[in-house]
């Protein structure tokens, strides 16, 4: 008998979400401070520092400040030192995010049947998930899976893996409550990246993009009692762009990991979004007639960089307002690799995000999308429960914004409360972002930024 084509009624739902950012926010000037402290001026270093000011990120969430002992030694920290900090500072963040997700899902630790986790900034055995499970009190019989090597697409890859596990339990008539966790501590590798810039005169921009975060969700197969869904998971699509292994990656090194990022990445990712979206829609049960064009949906894009987001706009004909939670997360926290996408999904459901939706109308259906090494694209379709809308008012922010040195925000040390609501009060100008004048001005800024970065990266291998 032929296998059925596409997805039926899966009965899968996300019943709880949680995120935990660390207590510090690094302004743009943080990288300048370390560069001046440890490295001489050079053409490559000056180029990297210039690009750093045009990423569109106001601040990057970090476990420490530029004065953290780990990044102020004579040499870049070793893998052993990075691992120690990952465990001491990162694991507690993952525990906090997991507990938040469990609380919202109204699930006790003893009810969790599986745990799917991911990271690309640690590779110890047992994995960090072992210690998170132990700390939150999961049963020894919980089936655990730890994904590695999937980079920024890890969050959605973990969700896809959890969904298939859920469906396995459904076939057996058993309830499944799966805890999905993503944890990344990237900012501690800044010295290793700066070493490469200095020694090899390489233009490396990863150090200006990446940040630290933990996020989690609970996925249910609907058997037995469960909390009201936050999102229903309707289906997913996964594919690899052939012959792109050398374009995007995260290579192991004695001083941690080195970001691999070539100038081809924005065009490659832009080219694969539309066919993946088309394949995803064709695999789903029929959606309401109002949902057929890309502009009919909200988009939870992993904010890998400003050019990734603007590339999605061009490829799909969508606006920054469709990806408002992605832009908000990118501007205020940076790219936290695999942990970012769950943070974006959590942010999207806030009330202030709904008020910034196109035509002021939040969508019932959300396309989730992320890119990882390979190059791999992960995409999924979610149906949002619009009845659960926490949050407060703030304005939509899209890069590039003002430089960190001239904008209001944290002090140069970058201290802040990691549990605070990251949304900012909206100014009168921000409330008018949807006007034609403002949209034109934003487009001009993004065009200038893309031109600047493209010129800076032309013919440069970022590996």
N, C-alpha and C positions, 0 to 999 in steps of 0.2 A: 504493500500500500504506500502510495506517495506521501511524503511528509507534507504537512500543511504549510502553505506559504504565508509568511507574515505573522503578525501577532493577533491573538484573540483577546478576550477579556481576561487579563492576567490576575486581577485581584491584588495587585501590589501597591502599597502606599507607604510614603514617608510620614511617620507619625510624630517625629521629634527631630529638631535640629539644634546644634550647639556649636559655638565657636569661642576660641579664647586667643586673643592677641596678647603679646608680652607687654611689659609696663613701659617700654621706651619707644619714642618716635624719632627716627633719625631724619633731620632736615637734609637738604641737598648738600649743605656745607660740611656734613660729617665726613664724606669721602675726601673733600679738599683738605680737611684737617689731618687725616692720616697720610695722605699723599705728601703734604708738606713736611710732616713730622719724620718720615722715613725714606723718602725718595727724592732724587734730584729732578730738576726740570728736564723734560725731553719732549720731542714732538709727539710721540705716542701718548705720554702722560697728559700733556696739555689737551690733546684731542679728546681723550676719554673724559677729562674733567669738563670740557666744553659740552660734550654730548650729555653728560650727567645733568646739566642745567636745563636740558630740553626734553627730558623724558616725559614731562607732564605729571610726575609724581611730586606731591607736596612733602610727603613724609613716608618713611618706610618703617614698619613695625619691627622692633628688634629686642632681643633678650638683654642687650647692653648698649652702652653709649660708646663714643669714640675713645673713651678713657678706660674701657674694660681691659683688665689685665691680659686677657687672651689675645687681643689684637695689638698689644703694646710691648711684646717681647722683641728681642733683636731679630728673630726669624719668624716666619709664618708658623702658626700652630700645626702640630702633627695630627695625624688621624686619631691617635690615642687621645690627645687633648681635646680635639673636636668631639669625639665620642663622649668623653666625660661631661662636657658641657651640654651636649644633646640630652644625656640622661638626667643631669641635675636640673636643667632649666626647661628642656622640652617636654619630657614625660609628664611633669605636673600640669603643663598646659593641656596635654592630651587627656589627662584624667579629668580636668575641669570641663573641657568641651564634651566629653563623653557623658559626664554626669548631667550636664544641661540637656543633652539630647534625651537621655533616659527620663529625666524629670518631666519634660514636655510630653514625651510619649506615654507617660504613666506606666512605665515598665520597670519592674524591680530587676536588680542584677541577676537574680536567680531565674528569671524568665527568658534571658537571652540564650538563644540556641546556637548562634554562630557569631563570629567576629571576623570581619574582613578589614584589614588595615593596609596602609601604604605609606612609603616615604622614599625619597631619593637622596636624603642627606645623612643617612646612617645605614650601616650594613652588618651590624653585630648579630651574633647568634647566642642565646635566643634573641629574637627581635624585640623592639621596644613594646610591641603589642602584648608580649608576655607580662611585662611589668604593669602596663595599664590594666590588663585583665585582673591581675592579682590585686592591684590597689582598689579597684572598684568592686571587687568581690564576685567576679564571675565564677561559675562552677568549673571544676577541673574537666568536666565532660564537654564544655563548649568547644565546638569545632572552629579552629582558628586558621586563617589564611593571611599571609603577609606578602603583598605585591611589591616588587622592586624592579627597577629598570624601566618604569613607565612615566617617570618625570611629572611634568605639569598635567598630563592627562590622567594621572593616578586616581584622582577623586572619582571621576566618572567611570574609570576602569574598575575601581573597587565597587561602585554602585552596580555596574553591570554584572560583576562576579557575584555580588550578594543577591541580585535578582534571580540569577540562574540557580543559586542554592535554595532560594525561597521556592522557586517552582518545583524543585526536586522534592521538597517537603510537602508541597501541595499535592503532588502525584501520589505521595504516600499517605495523604490524609492527616498530616501532622502540622500543627502550628509552627510557624517560623518567626522569630523576632531577632533580626540581625543587626548588630552594632557595627557600623562602618566608621572608621577613624582614619584621618590623615594628619600627619605631623611633619613639619619642615622647619629646620633651623639653618638658614642659609647665610645670614649676615656675618657669621663667624669666619667665613671663608674669604672675607674681603682682602686680607693680607696676601693670601695665595694668589688671588687675581691680580692685585697690584704688583706682586713680584713678577708675574709674567709680562705685564705691561712694561715694567722697567727693564727687565733682563732681555726680553725678546722684541721689544718695541712693537707689541701687538695692540691693536685696538679692540679692547674687550669691554663690552657694555653690560654684561650680566651683573657685575657688581653694583651697577646703578639701578637695577630693576628689582632684585630679589629681597625678600623680607621673611619674617618668621610668623608662624601661625599654627594652631591646631584647630581642627574642626571635626564634627561628627554628626551622624544621623542614625536613626533607627528605621529599618525597613521591615514591613510586616506583610505576610501573605494573606492576611484577613481571616484566617481560621482562628476561632476563639474570640474572646473579648479584646477590643483594642480601642485606643483613643481615636478621636476624630482625625482624619488625615490632614496633613499640611499640604502635601502634593500626592497625586496618584501617578505612578510610573506606568506609562502606556506602551513604551517600546524604546528600542535603541538601535544604533548603527555604529559599526566600527570598521575602519579601513586604514591601510597603510599606503602612503604615496611612494611608488616604486623608486628605488635608487636615490633615497634621500638620507641614508644613514649618517652621512658625513655633514649634514646641514644642521642638525639639532641634536644635542646630547649633553651628557654630564659625565665626563671621563674621570676615572679614579686616578689619584695622584698622591704621592707621599704627604703632600700638604693638604689633603682633603679631596675635593673634586674640582674639576675645571669645566666651566661652561663652554659648550660647543655651539656656536651660533653664527651662521653665515648670512651674507646679505640677501640670499635667495629666499629666506624663510618667509617674509611677508607675502611675496607673490605666490609661493608654493601653497601656503595655508589659504590664501584668498581663492586660489583656483579650485580647491577641493570642497569648499563649504556648500556650494549650490548642488553638486551631484550627490553629496551625502544627505543633504536635506531632502532632495527629491526621492532618494531611495528610502529614507526614513518614512516619509509621508505615505509612500506606496505600500509600506509594510503594515501600516496601522489600520484598525477598523475605521470606517468612515467617520470623519469629524463633522461637526456642525457646518452648514454651508458658509457661515461667516469666517471660517478658518481654512483658507486655501493658499493665500499669498503670504510671503515672508513677513510683510508688514501687518498681517492680521495677528501675529503672535508677539508676546514678549520674549526677549532673548537674554538668557543667562550665559554670557560668553566668558570663558576664562580670560582675564585681562593679562595676556602674556606681554603686552607692550602696546604703546599707543598705535603703532602701525598695524598691529593685529586687529585692533578694534576698528580702526578706520577702514581696513581692508574688508572686514565683514560688512561694514556699511555699504561699501561700493559693490561688493559681490551680490548682496541680497537686497539692495535698495532700501535698507532700513536706516533709522536715524539714531543719534545718541540716546534719545529718549527711550527707544526700544531696549537699549542696553544700559539703562540708567544705573542699575545696581552694579554692573561691571565697571563703569566709569567711576562711580562713587568709591568702590573698593580700591581701584587702582590709584586714584588720586590720594586717598587717605591712608593707604596701607602698603601699596606696591604689589608686586607679584610674589605670592607665597607658595608658588608651585602647586603641588597636588592639593594642598589645604584650601586653596583660594575658592574653588568652585562652590563648595558647600557654604562658605561665607557669603558668596554672591547670592545664592539661593535664599539664605537667611535674610540678607539685607533687602532683597527684592520684595518681600512680603510686608515691609514696614509701611506705615501709613504715609509718610512723607514721600516714599518712592512711588506710591500709587498716585499721588497728586501731581507727580512729574511725568506721568505716562502720556503717550501720544493722545491727543484729544481729551486728556484728563481721564482716560478710561483704562484701568488695569485689565489685562487679558486673562481669560480663564486658562489658556494654554500657553505653555512656556517651552521654548527650545533651549536645552542645555548643550553647551559645546565647549570642547577643550582640545588642545593640541599637545602632543608629547613627542619624545624621541622616536625616530623611525623613518620619516615623520608619520605619526599616527594621529588620526582624528577620532574623537569619541563624541557622539551626539545622542541625545535622548529627547523624548517628548514627555512632558509632564502636564498634568492637569492640576491647576492650583485651586485650593479651597479658599475662596475669597472671604470667607467668614472669619478667618484668623489673620488679623492685620494689626500687629503691634507697631509701635514706633511713635516718632514725633516729627514735627515739621522741619525740613531743611531744604536747601536748594540743590538742583542738579549741578554737578561739577563735571566738566570735561576737560582733558588736557589739551593744550598746555595752559596751566594756570600761572599766576605770578611766581617768581622765584621765591624759594623758601626764605631767603634772607630778608625779603621785603614784605612777606605775607604774615598775617597774624597766625599764631600757632605756638608750639612748644618752644621752650628755651633751647639754646644751642646744645645743652646736655641732652635734650630730647626726653625728659621725664614726663610720664603721664600715667594715669591709672589704666591698667590693662582691661578692667571690667567696665569702663565707662562707655556710654553710648557714643559711637564714633560720629554720629551725624552732627552737623553744624547748624546753628540757627541761620535761616535764610535772610539775606538782605533784600531790599526792595528791588535791586537790579536782578538778583537771582530769581525772584518770583516772575520776572518778565522774560525768562530765557526762551520761552516758546515764541516770542515775537519774531517777525521776519527779520528785523534789523539785527537782533541778537544772533539768530541762526546764521546769518551771513557772516557776521563777525567771527563766530566760532569756526565756521568753515575756512575762512581766510587764515585764522591762526593755525588750524590743523594742517592746511596746505603748506604754510611756511615751515612748520615743524617737520613735516615729512620731507620737504625739499632739503632742509638743513641736514637732517639725519642721513638721507640718501646720499647727499654729496659727501658727507663725512665718511660714510661706509663704502663708497664706491671702490671696487676692486680690492677691498680689504677682506682677508679671511679672518673671521673672528674665532678661531679655534686655538 
